[in-house]
């Protein structure tokens, strides 16, 4: 008879390995290599400096981690495009160069600190109708004016239901580069990877008119998993309390 404890031990080992051996996004390997070379050079001068370089290299590996996610797949669900904390839910006009009417829409802003996963994910199934990059400043991404002033990359996705969802990658105080891997005309699936921001940033999602947010400021989101809105829902915007 098979020992059930052996299976439990194997499951525990697999869970531990999956926790430790998180995949690293390929966009991070040049930075990891640079940190590693710097650590080796510092080690030739001082063991202490080399140790600090090793810590920095390990942090760089952690920063560019790219774990798998389980995405809800029902049509109409809008999932978070970024890991982080909802810093604002407000009314705002989406970027003018995306071809949308000049009217305010509900904007959900998620702020990423340097410890969050920075791989961004598609919020909903659809067709990419516009991708617009704009250079800008690098003020604190948690500030409201960062949506207007900071470097950004805006994407408009037309959903099968008809209305469009807008997702905007915004560079932050430390972030100096936005990466996007999708182009106009691409068919995309909710939860798929579409870009990355280094190192600390913000991602805005604009909902279609009349769609209520299902998250509140202060709530933590997981990219590709947390449902932030439902195009088919009839309930009002949700409130939240710290408990």
FENRADA-V650409 format. One record per helix or strand of 2 or more residues. SS is the DSSP state (a for helix, b for strand). FROM is the first residue (numbers start at 1). TO is the last residue. If there is no record, write none. Layout:
ss/from/to
SS/FROM/TO
SS/FROM/TO
This chain:
ss/from/to
a/4/20
a/26/45
a/47/63
b/77/79
b/84/93
a/96/98
b/104/112
b/119/121
b/126/134
a/146/149
b/152/158
b/164/171
b/177/180
b/187/188
b/193/198
b/201/206
b/220/221
b/227/230
